[in-house]
């Protein structure tokens, strides 16, 4: 399980201490004292990194300017490819006094969230709580739904920002709403591309809400924040956007950016809703799939109504909605509007087949898809669902969305594939959207909101969502480094040994109730794959071991890797039963190793074996020399040529290694004149890479051999070094012994 990045910053206010993230303040304690506090957490158990908050908005608006911080909506995780500026919950309704109001968690604002700013109308009510179904997690509980749940609550009724004297915007527009927000994420291979967010919207007023719409406002923007040079509007205007009607999903892609990057989609999909029908007092499913039932009962059918407008400029329906009446109109009125076409009269919205309407819709969506190629794609989006006829006091309206990432297939990678958006380029996106929907549906296989005959797989008599077959958990993996000398050439060889436990073999599938473990798979990347921006998906299968005597897998058994007795290590009491050695790797390069477990599937039913998370089981390894006092210390590559094969595309992402280092030492680099250029301190026990290369091309959890230290060839002042000969010393901080050497920089 990846480490949870739950960030809480506390401010001391006159009203007490409030946990929260400091947003939108400048220097000086006077500014800090006036700032609002809220909490943020990062969902990162799978292959998506998504920042959620307890103030009704999602994402991290300043991710372009601070890419080293938490992600906004990053996919793949640690790739630098972001998909969101900011998103927020919108709730629109007609109050009993006839006032039309839309309560917004985020609006179109250049700087994103700002304390007390107009349009940020939801205030924290509860802290963010994490829980997990993973028994190995420190927040494990049987009450959890997914591998990483985050729960929180906020409201639209606060007069002031909590812990401050800053008035909340638009108090006259209050609905009287409390929102309980829960996010779910899993690390299975078929679920790790999405995060599901559930909003329980409770009417805590004493009056009903009529003609209610609920939507997610979103500023989707797909760019690689590590490699793009675009700033300001140039960063945002390369978007292509679209909508998949059958899956009720708005998506965006990088249609015009030229930075080094993989090509991806970022999407927001409506999954479903539940509300209490005031006529019957029963809760019922609310989704376009059951529209005919609502028409039969005399209601307006459920409609998902995708809308877009320009960040700035535009006229009429393409301009920014500046007041609640206009926002409400956007939530409920399609564009193009079928009501404007004679052939659509008497037909449900969005179902019209009038040729003129269909041509207008096609033209509009083609403009959305292609405007980014002309640097005109700064679109803001809204994905609303409604209308819910009435929400009575005390009732809860539950609406669920998913944030989904996907790669474009290999044929659509590279600059030539960037502007392409067609059925084939969206193939993996549709697959990931399907799994988000399938995960939400649980036992509701026909997606009608009822438990029909044959759907009650666990036999408890109720419809359970989020019930899916599960693969075994990933095994616990330990990496040990090896160094030896080739007896024929005298060359130093480096490698790794993978050890893992057998905890996956006891897993029980929650749907079938069987222990169905089948075997293990081992994956590895190749040197240089990290520069492609998506190391995880570059990993290839290098070995598989599975049970003999069945119709699944290779039937080759485990004799080649299983130990006769488990091994433990001084700092680790885990019993490791398996060993796999990979010798003679290239020192200093990054490799990703993955050990997964998979089940036997069901050959008779055509169900492929399910495999544990590749993300959760991945370790980033940098082979090299282990700590030694025998030396001799050295440098590689030597001579160093600017633009070495593993370097990034800038002068700040270069990398040179010192090797054969003692466990704790001081490294000093000098000019020939004796001037100290740079001092580095190495500790084998704690060193994890401290230059920008690792921020841009690696990720957390990386492991080093302990006897090497990377340097970015920048001076103490951050200046590039000139070509020439340089000297260095390595001082063992435990013995005081000093070794010396030299290297050359060529340009």
Secondary structure, DSSP 8 states (H G I E B T S, - for coil): ----EEE-EEEEETTEEEEE---S--SSHHHHHT-----EEEE-SSSEEEEEESSSEES-TTTTT-TTS--SEEESTTS-EEEEEEEEEEEEEE-TTS-EEEEES----TT---TT-TT---EEEEEEEEEBS-TTSTTB-TT--SSSEEEEEEES--SB-TTS--B-S-GGG---EEEEEEEE---STTTTTEEEEEEEEEE-SSS-EEEEEEEEEEEEEEEETTT----THHHHTTEEEEEEGGGTEEEEEESS--SS---EEEEEEEEEEEEE-TTT--EEEESGGGHHHHHHTTS---EEEEEEEESS---GGGS---SHHHHHHHHHS-SS-GGGSGGGTTS-TT----HHHHHHHHHHHHHHHHGGGGT---EEEEEEEEEEEEE-TT-EEEEEEEEEEEE--GGG-SHHHHT--STTTTHHHHHHHHHHHHHHHTT-TTSSSS--TT--TT-SSS--SS----------EEEEEEEEE-TTT--EEEEEEEEE-SGGGG---TTT----EEEEEEEE--TTGGGGT-SGGG-EEEEEEE-SSSSSS----STTTEEEEEEEETTEEEEEEEEEEEEEE-TT-EEEEEEEEEE--BGGGTB---B--TTTTEEEEE---B--SS---EEESSSEESS-TT--SSTTS--EEEES--SEEEEEEE-TT--EEEEEEEETTT----SHHHHHH--TT-EE-BS-EEE-SB-TTS-B--SEEEEEEEEETTT--EEEEEEEEE-
